[in-house]
């Protein structure tokens, strides 16, 4: 399985900071799951 942290790092690298923040928020929700 891919670590959520790696997904966030990749997302932030590909996306601008503003969208990156949204990706991090979604990731936090997934961690809650």
Secondary structure, DSSP 8 states (H G I E B T S, - for coil): ---HHHHHHHHHHHS-HHHHHHHHHHHHHHHH-
